[in-house]
Amino acid sequence: MVSCLCSLSVPDVSSSATNRIIVAKDRASVQINFAAVDEDGVYTGAYSTYVLSGYVRQKGESDGWLTMLAARDGISKPVFNNDFQH
């Protein structure tokens, strides 16, 4: 008989905007996946994931953070004049 000592760990999820760990009871947090497409608009199978906490969403800053994070990662063009400050 083969025995195995295995450990299960659940990775912590942190907010892409604030870098704070999102607790299990944060029911307002969301995960958004941006699909990568080629020049013809066809999905390539890759995507970028962003997680926003309920705190950011409650303050009404989620759209601004998504815009800045996508611009930082080269997914979209920068909309704001100021540089991304993290």
HELIX and SHEET records of a PDB file:
HELIX    1   1 GLY A   54  GLN A   58  1                                   5    
HELIX    2   2 SER A   62  ARG A   72  1                                  11    
SHEET    1   A 2 VAL A  30  VAL A  37  0                                        
SHEET    2   A 2 TYR A  43  LEU A  52 -1                                        
END                                                                             
